[in-house]
Amino acid sequence: MLQLQVIRDTTDEIVKALKKRNIDAAPLVEKVLHLDEKRRSIQTRLDALLAESNRISKEIGELFKSGKSQEANLLKEKTVDLKLDSKKLGEDLSSTSDELQNLLYQIPNIPHSSVPSGHSENDNEEVFKEGEIPILSTGALPHWELAKKYDIIDFELGVKITGAGFPVYKGKGARLQRALISYFLDKNTQAGYTELQVPYLVNEASGYGTGQLPDKEGQMYYIGEDNLYLIPTAEVPVTNLLRDEILLEKDFPICYTAYTPCFRREAGSYGAHVRGLNRLHQFDKVEIVRVEHPENSYKALNEMIEHVKGILRELKLPYRILRLCGGDLGFTSALTYDFEVFSTAQDRWLEISSVSNFETFQANRLKLRYKDENGKSQLAHTLNGSSLALPRVLAGILENYQFSDGIQIPEVLVPYCGFERID
């Protein structure tokens, strides 16, 4: 959430910057400023009434002490009117503040200056590519056919139990899934991230804190009876650990990693491009989250990018990195880099990770601050990234490591799997 003071001070710059997202934010920003002015006016009047009420209360006390009860009672009648006026102003202040807050939730983050202009994923900018795309033998299969051939993932059984988008991993497929989770967590903890186990359900405040609410409310699974949401990513519970916290500069950097299943409704996702593991309603992911001093957050973002690069190099998967354009940038992000692995059997790139810097956008919602060297409270910067999302990594391994007589396991995963091939 953008800070009100920043909106007041840099209105024109914000409206101009949001045009990179293909948004005309001027009407919304103007309404925010109008409501903010109204709220401050009500607050000033309310403060004056309360001050007057306090002054009169003290005067009434002095009059009673002096035996001037008649004058004191006359003043008491005046306080009744003051209390009624104060109550009305308090109600107006509350409703105006709520309306203002709801409007602020509708304004996305300001794109970083390096974010390219564009309308969709077709306008994203490729900034890095590495790894050789393997040449597969004739008759190479996509991962959903390989899963059926070797009986390692059962999509139809998942439909029977729950519905489409909830696969069942079996035998070596389940072991490979578990191996990837352990490998990712080990790589992250070796890089200095503290491993956490967090809840898979979060409350409404947590959803608002990291920006999933109200922006992605329709994409989250909701449990109405308890007013809880199934997490779409570990980013939500992990980052909310620090909600309403005041840190010290010496606390930076804070680096966490967590494995969780993730749940997404993915409403409106249909067609061949979402077949198999390409898009699921439940999937496993290992996340990295960092909380940084503002001066260090972009250095930290580069470190996270290099970290994910290292994992993909060890897996020996061909990949590329895209800098997302304004039209494809997430609501809360200032700058995002997507990692995509090449699926040789599908002849297409599959997104497997997003690494983002949110700057102060989430921290302002979370009230996540730190004390600077002068003892003044400042907003921290938050970052997160997938390290990594499993479904498409697994799809890439199955397809790129396939041979006519089986699937080779990447060398780095063999100690975790306990086997070298699926055949």
N, C-alpha and C positions, 0 to 999 in steps of 0.2 A: 504494500500500500504506500502510495506517495505521501510524503509529509505535507501537511497543510502549509507550513511556513515556506516550503520549497515551491509549492503551487502559487502562493501569493507573490513570492519574490521573482519567479522565473516563468510567469504564465505563458508568454509568447514562445519561449524556448521549448516548453513542454508540449504545447500544441504543435509546433513545428516538428519536434522529434517524433511524436506519435503518428505523424503522417507517414513515417517509414513503415508503420504497421498497416498502412492504408486505412487509417481511422481519422475522421474529422472530429477531434476531441473538443473543439472550441465550445459548442453548446453545453456539453457536460461540465467542462471546467468552469464556464461562466456560471452555471447553476450552483456548482460547489462554492465558488467565491461569494455568490449572493447568500447562500444559506449560512456560510461561515460568518459573514457580516451580520446577518440576522441573529445568529447564535451569540455572537459577542455582544451585540446590543442588548439582548435579553439578559445575558449574564451581568452586564454593567448595571442595568436597572434592578436586577435581583440583588446584587451586592449592595446597592444603595439602600434598598428597602430593608435588608437584613441589618445593615449598619444603623439605620434609623431606628429599627425595632430594638436593637441592643442598647442604643443610647437612651431611648425612652424607658426601657426596663430598668436601667440603672437610676434614671431620674425618679421613677415610681418608687423604687426602694428607698431613695433618699427622702422623698416626700413622706412616706410612711414612718420613717425614723424620726422625722421632724414633727410628726403628729398632724400632718396636712393630708388626712385621709380622703377628704372630698376632692381635692385637686388630683390626688393619686388615682382615685376611681375614674375621674374624667379621662385621664391619660390612658387608663386600662382599656376604656372603650375604643380609643384610637388604635391601640395595638391589635384589637380584634380585626379591624379593617386591614391593617398592615399584614396580618397573618393570612387573611384571605387573598390579598393581592400577591403575597409571596408564594402562596400555594399555586395560584394560577400561573404565575411566571415560571415556577419550577416545572409545572406540567408542560408549558410551552417550550421551555429549555430542553426537557427530556425528549419531546417529540421532534424538535428541530435537530437535536444532536443525533438522534437515531436516523433521521432522513439524510443528514449529512454523511454519516458513517456508511450508509447503504450506497450512496453515490460514490464515495471514495473507493468502495469495494469494486466498482464497475470500471475504474480507470486502470489499465494495464501498466506494467513497468515501462520505463523509458529505455529504448534500445541503446546499447553502447554505440559509440561513434563508428566502430568497425563493422557493425551489422550492415550487410548489403541491402539495398532496396530490392523489392520483389513482392510477388503476390502469392506464390505457392512454393511447394517443395521443388518445383522445376527451376526455381530461381535461386536455390541454395548454391553456395560457392564451394567448390572442391578445393581444399587447401593442402591435402596430403594424400598420398596413395602408396601402399607398400605390399609386397608379396606377389608371387607369381600365381596366376590362375591355372590350376591343373588342367591337363587335357585328359578327359575321361574316355573310357572305352565305349565302343558302340553299344547302345542299349542302356546307358546310364540312367538311373532312376531318381526321381525326386524323393525327398525324405519320407513322405507319407507312404510311398510304395515300398521303400526300404524297410520302414517300420513294420509293415505288414509281412513282407517277405521273411524277415528274421524274427518276427514275433517279439518286438521290443517295445512298441507303443501301440495301444489299442484305442483308436478313436471311437469306434462303434460302441465298445463297452462303456466308455465315458458318457456317450449319449444315453445309454440304457440307465446308468446310475443317476445322472444329473441332467445332461443336455449337451448340445454342441459346444465345443470350446473348453471341455473338461477332460483331457486325455488321461488314460491309465498307462503308466510306465511299468514294464514287466521285465523280469530277469536282468539281462545285461543292460537293458535300457534304463532300468531303475538304478542300477549300480553306477552307470555312467553319469546319470543325473546327480547322484550323491557325490561322485568323485569331483564333478565340476564345482559343486557348492563348496566342498572342502578345499579344493585347490584355490578358488577365488578368495575365500576367507584367509587362507594361509598367506597368499600374496599380499593381501591388504594389511594383515597384522604385521607382516615382515616390513612393510613400508611405514609402519608407525601408527596405524589406525587401531583404536581400541574396539574389540569385538563386543557387541551387545546382542541380547535377545530381548525383543520388545513385543508388546501386544499387537495382535492382528486386527483389533477393533479399536477405533478412536472415537472420542466424543466430538460434538459440533465445534467446540472451541479449537480443537486441534486442526480440524479441517479448514477453519478460517485462518488459523495461524500460518499455515504454509501455502494457502491460496487455492486449495482444491475447492473450497466453498467460497462464494457461491458459483464460481466459474464452471466447475465440472460436476455439479451436483447430480445431473442426470446420468453421469457415467459411473457413479459409485453405487455399490450395493448398500442399501439402507435397511436397518432393523428398527422399524417404527416403534415397537413396544418399549425398547430401551433407549431410543434416540441415539443409536450408535451406527457407525459406518465401518464396513470392511475396508481395509487399507488398499489403495491402488499402488502403493509403493512404500518401502521402509522409510523413505524420506519423511513421511508425515509423522510417525511416532518418534523417530530419532531426533529430528529437528525440534519437535515440541518438548523434548526433555529440558530444553533451555528456555522455554516460554516463561516470561515474567522474571527472568534472572538478570542480575547486574554483575558483570564479570570485571576482573582486573586485567590490565594490559598484559601482565605476566601469565595469564591463563591461556593466551593465544600461542599456537593454534590449537583448536579443539578438533580432533579427528576421530570419527566413529565409522565403524562398518557393521553391517547387520545383514543376515540372511532372513528373508521372509517369503512366504507365498504372497502373491499380489492378486487382487481381484478387480476386474474392470468389466463393466457391462458391454463396452464397445458397441453401443447402439448404432445401428446403421451400417455396420461393417459386413459386407456380403461380397461374394464373388471368388474367382479362382485365386486372386492375389492374397486372400486370407486363409487359404487352405492349409490343412495340417497344423504345423506349429507356428505358422506365420503370424497368426493372431488368435489369442486365447482369452477366455474369461478368467481362468485361474492359471497362474504360471509362477515359477520360482525366479527370484532375483537376489543378487548380492549388491548392496548399495554402499557407497561411500559418501559421507557428509562431513563438511568442514565449516567451522565458524572461525572467521579471521578478522584481524585488524584491517580496516579499510585500505590502508597503505599497502597491504600485502596480498589482497584477495586475487588480483590478476596474476601475480606470480604463482599463487596457490593453484589457480585454474590451469596454468601451464603444467604444473607438476602433476595434476590429476590426469591431464591429457597424456603426458609421458608415461604415467603409471599404466593406463589402459593400453597404450601402445605396447608396453613391455609384455603384458599378458597375451596379446594377440600374436606377438612375435614368437612367444614360446609355444603357442598353439599352432603356429605356422599356417595361419589362415590369411588369405588375401583380403585386405581391408582398405577403406578410404575414410577420410575425415572431411565433413562438410561444415562450413560456417552457415548457420541458418539465416535466411533473409528475414526481413521485417514481417512479411506476410505469413511466415511459417513459425515464427518465434513464439514460444509458450507465453502465456499471460503474465506469469510472474518473473520471467527471465529477462536479464539485461543482455546477456550474450550466451549462446548455446552452440556447442559443437556436437554433431552427431557422428558416431562411428557406424559404418556399414560394412558387413562382411559379404563377399561375393558368393552367391549360391550358384555353383557351376551347373548343376542339373536343371535349375530353374532359369538360368541365364539372367539373373537379376540381383541387384543389391538389396540386402536386408538390414534394416537398422537393428543394432545390437546394444547401443549405449548412447546416452545423452549426458554431456558434462556441461553444467551451467553455473553461471555466477548470477545471483539474484541481487547483489549489492545490498542495499538497506531495505529492499521491498518487503521481504519476509520478516526481517527483524523489527520493522515498524509495526507490523501486525502482531508479532509475538511479544512486543515490548522487551526485546532482547538487547540489552545495553551493556556498555563497559565504562569504567571510570578512566578518563584520560589522565595525563600527568599533572593536570591542574585540578583534578578531582571533579571535573565536569562530566555528566553522563552523555555518552555518544552512542549511536546505533552501530552495532556490529555488521559485518557482511556475512552472508551465508552462501554456501555452495553445495552442490550435490552431483553425483554421477552414478551411472550403472557400472558395476564392476564385477560381474556383468549380468545382463538378462539372459537366462538360460535357453529359452525355446529356440531362438534363431541361431544362437551359438551352436546348440546341439544339431539343428538342421544343417548348418554349415559344415560341421564335422562329418555328419553322416553322408552328405552329398559329395564333399570335396575329398574325403578319404576313402571313397568306395572303389572297389575293384570288382571284377566279374564274379569272383568267388568269395567275397566278404568285405568287411569294413575294417580298415586299420585304425587303431586307437592312437592319437597323438602321443608321442614319446613322453612328454611331460606328465601325461595323465595316467600312464601305465602303473606307477606305484600307488596311485589312489584307487584305480579300478581293480587291480589284481589280475588283469588279462590284457592281451595285446590285440586281440581281434574279436570281431563279432561275425560269426559265420554259421 
